[in-house]
Amino acid sequence: MNLKNLLFASVIVLSANASFAQDTKIATHLVTINIPEVALLDLEFTGPATSTAITLAGTAPTEAGSPMTFEDLKAKNSAIWMNYSSIVKGAASSRKVTVAVTSGSVPTGLKLTVLASAASSDGKGALGAASTALTLSGTGQDIVTGIGSTYTGDGPSKGHNLTYQLGYNTDAATDYANLRNVDLVGVPLTITYTLSDNL
């Protein structure tokens, strides 16, 4: 057998061994798992209305010599619920919700506060903790902190109930002289909630 034929026979034998060596009692393949980051926030209205617009007002006196008050339901509203879904990055990551007045301003002599309830029992995960009542301003303030990977449930009565209260900035003795009549259009404020990463 010449050298050329010998080399050809060796290539055939090696090729056959390589093809047989691929099948063994163990086989593997690669699986890639992807968990997308999620950051969604929504405000839901309790009741038949589809808008989340609310109106707050003082109660005018009906007897001469009596003051305007901000102690009844005209000056308070708990119709808005805050829902969110979150998947955070990394083991130590967390998020927060901030609130600010982003358009308009509270009339002189008055303040507008908001209080978030504890999260409803519909959600799961690291739901976060609500703050005490906040006096709203143009500066963002943390209303819920410590949010991790979680969901609150969707719709009214899910997540955090938001209670708005209109009242005197300090007290009637200090602020009454600053009150001014506002026409039927009222003083519109835009209240903005933002879900963001803790930096």
N, C-alpha and C positions, 0 to 999 in steps of 0.2 A: 504494500500500500504506500503510495507516495505521500509526501508531506502535505500536499494540497487537500487530498481526500481525508487525511487524518485530522486536519484543522476543521474541515467541514463537519465531520462526525462529532468532534468535541463540542462545536457550537450547538448542534442538535441536542446532544445529551444535556448540556447546561441549560438550554431553553426549556426542556422538558422538566428538569428539576425545579426551575424557578416557578413554573406554572403549578406544579404539584405543591410547592411550599406555601402557596397563598391560603389554602384551606387548612385550618387547625381547629382545635376544640374551643378557641377563644376568638371572638370578633368584637371590634369596637367601632363606634362612630361618634361624632361630635354633636352635642345639643347645646344651642345658645339660648339662654333665658333673658328676656328683656322686660324690665318693669319700668314703664314710663313715669316721669315726674308729673305730678298733678297739683294744680293750685287753682281752685274754682270757688267763687263766693257769690252768693245771691241773697237778695232781700225778698221776703214773701209777706203778703198782706193777709191778715185774718179777716174773713168776711167776703161778701159778694163782689166788692170792688176789685178791679184788676190793677189799679194804680197803687203805688206805695206813698202817695202824697197824703199828708195829714195836716190838720189845722189846729192850732193851739190859740187860746184867747183867755183874757181875764174876764171875770164876771162883774158887770157893771152894777152899782148899787141901785136899789129901788126906793130907798129912803134918803131924803136930804140929810147930809152930814155923815153918811156912811162911806167907807172906802171901796175902791175896786179890789177884788180879791183874786188870788190865784191858787185856790185851795180845792176846787171841785174838778169834775171830769173835763170841763172845757180846757183846762190848763194842763191836762195829763193825757197821755196816749200810750197804750201798750199793744198796738195792732200789728207791729212789724216783728218778723222773725228773721234771724240771720242764719243761713245754711252755708256750709262749706264742705268741700272734699279736698283732701291733701295727701300726697305721697311725697315725702321729703327725701333729700339726698343724704346718704351717710348715716352712721349710727348716732352721732351726736347732734344732728340737725334738728332745728325746730323753726316754727313760724309764729307770726303774731298777726292780729288784726288791729289796725289803727283807725281812728275816726277823726274827722276834721270838718269844719265849715269851709267849703271851697268856693262858695259864692254867696254874697249877701252878708249881713251882720245882724246880730241880735239888737233890738232897739235899746237905747240908753236907759239905764235904770233897771233893766231886766237881765236875767241869765237863763240859759237853756241847758238843762242837764240831761244826760242819758245814762241809764243803768242797764247792763246786760245781765240776764239771769244766768244761773248755772246751766250747762247744756242739758237738754232733755235726754231721757233714757233711750231714745231711738238710735242714737249713734254708737259707734264702736271705735276703738283705737285710742290714741292720745289726743283727747278732745280739747285740752287746754283749760285754763282757768280764767274766769271773768274778773275784771277789776271792780272796785267800788264805783259809785256814781261819779261821772266826769262832767265838769262844766265845759261845754263845747266852745271852741275858738278856732281861729284859722291855723293853729298849730296842731299837727297830728299827735294824738295821744293813744297809748296802748289800751284797748278795751278788752282784748282776750290775748293771753300769752301762753307759751308752752305747747303750741299745737304741733303735733307730730304727724305720723301717717294715720289718718282718721277720716270718718265721714259722720255727718250729723243727722242724716235723714233729710228728705227733700219735702218742702212745703210748709204751710202754716203749722204751728205747734211742734216744729222740729228745730233742733239747734238751740240758739240763744234768743230769748224774748227780749226786745228792746223797749224800755220804758222811758219816754220823754216827759220832762216836767218843766213847765215855764213858771218863773217866779221872780220876786224882787232880787236884784243883784246882791244886796246886803239885807235890808229890811225896809218896811214901808216908811219908817221915820227918815231913813237916809235917802231913799230912792224915789219917793212919790212925786217930788217936784220935777223929776226928769221925764215923767210919763207924757207921751204925746199921742193924740188920736191918729190912727192909721186907717186909710180908706178901705173899701170893701175888697180891693185887690190884695191888701195885706202886704207883709214884708216877706218875700220869698227867700228861703235859705236852701242851699244845696248842701246836704250832709253826705260826705263821701267815706265809705269804708274800704280799706285796702288790706288784702291778705298778702304778706310779704315774708321773706326769709329774715331771721334774726341775723344781724351782721355783727 
